[in-house]
Amino acid sequence: MRLIVKSCNTWPTEIKLHQVSNVLEISFADGNVFQLPSEYLRVYTPSAEALGHAPGHEILQTGKEDVAIKEIKPIGNYAIAPVFSDGHNSGIYTWDLLYMLGAEYQRLWADYLNKLEAAGYKRKESPKN
């Protein structure tokens, strides 16, 4: 699940956490606004837990349907580190990564669902989906 992140040269102008819907809404200076579900952010964490320690060692994240973001920690002026309800807190999401995750949401989410299906994992649908 390696992600190629190109520099977007844009900064967030607003970040909102919608706790009822478990969606992180992020607005960028170029006018783009992305609504990123907590589950999506969790399964595409940039941490070694999902990416592994080398290309080809990625670990498919499963069972994250009900995960929520409990807290968002700022990391300097370049990123955030969400704290997820499943205890995961080591992913650092740069502005470029968040922009790419927003711009590529449809493709990446479909890719994730296809990988789950290929692995034989039946995703639990929650009432909010």
N, C-alpha and C positions, 0 to 999 in steps of 0.2 A: 504494500500500500504506500509506496514511495510517492511523494508529491513534489512536483517541480514548481517552485515558487519564484516567479520573476518579480522584480521590483516594480511596484505600481506607482511609486512616487506620489502617493496621495495619503492624506492623513485622515483619521476619523474626526468628525466634528461632534458626534454624539454617540454614546453607547447606552442602551437601555436594556435592562433585564426584566422581561415580563415573566413574573414568577408563576402566575396561574397557567399560562400556556407553555412555560418552559422554553421560551424563545429569547435569544439574544438579538436585539435589533441594533445594527450599527450603520451609521450614516457617514459617508465619506465626503471629502471636500469637492470631489468631482461631480457630486449630485447623486451618486449611487447609494441606495439604501438596501441592505440585505437583512433578512430575517432568518436566523440560523437556529434551528432546534437544538436543544441541549444534547439530545442523543446523537445527532450528526456531529456536533463538535467533539463529543466524547469519543466516538468511534474513529474520528480523524485526528486524534490527539497527536501532536508532534513529539511525544515522549518515546523513550526506548521501549516502554511497555507495549506499544503497538508497532513501532517501526523496527524493533529489534536492534541489534548492534551492528548490523551490516546489511547491505542490499540482499534481498532474497530471504531474510530472516523475519519478515513482517509477521505479526500475529493478528489474526482476524478477531476483532472485538465482538463478543456476543453478549446477550443478556442485558443490554443497556437501554431497553425500551422506556423504562420509567425513570431514568437518571435525570437529575435536575442540577442546576448550578446553584450552589448555596451562597457563594461569595465570589467576587472578582477582585483580584489583587493587581494593582498596576505594577508593571515592570519597567522602570525608567520612563522614558518617553517614547518607547518603541513597541511595547507589547502589553498583554495582560496574561494573568495566570488564573484561570477559573478553578474554583474548588468545587468538585462534583460530589453529589450525595452518596456515591459509592466509595468515597474516600480518595479518589484520584485527584492529585493536586500538583503533578509535576510537568504538565504540559505548558509550554510558553508559546502563546499565540501572538506572533508579530503582526503588525498592521498589514504587511504584504500577504502573510498567510491568511488572515481573516478576509482580506479582499478577494484572494484567489478562491477561498472556500465559498464565498458568496457568489462570485461570478461563475463558478463551475458547479454550483449546487446540484442542478438537475442531473448532470452527467455523473458526478461523484456519488450521489445518493443511489442512482440506478446501478452503478458499478458495485457499490456496497451490497445492495439487495441481491444482485446476481451472485456475488461471492458467498453470501449466506446460503442461498439456495443450493449452489454447487457443493457447499460443505454439509448439506443436509440439515441445516438449522432452520427450525420453524420459528419465525419471528412472532412474538406475542404482540398483537394489536391492542393498543390501549384506547380507551374511550375518546381521548382527545385527538387521535389520528384520523 
